């Protein structure tokens, strides 16, 4: 069991922790949940015939949003 406090870590810090401590599955789940909640993750539906176009649109939106920050 780990003594890391995931709630006190920023998202980037948590990402680095997960990369170093790949065996910490709980940290990975917390990172995925927080990434989704912050809008950092792009999800696709492989059953959607337009998934490639949707993915392209999402990526371009993220890029333009970061450029405007």
C-alpha positions, 0 to 999 in steps of 0.5 A: 500500500502506498502513502501517497496522497493523490488529492494533494497532487496536481494533475501533472504531478499525479501523471508523473507519479503514475509514470514512475509508479506503474504498479500503483493501480489506484493512482492510475484510476485516480489519474484517469478519473481526474483527467476525464473530469478536467476535459484532458481526455479525448474519447472515441466511439469506434462504432461511430462511422465518423469517429475519425472526423470526430477525433480530428475535430476534438484534437484541433479544438484542444490545440486551438484552446491551448494556443489561446490560453 
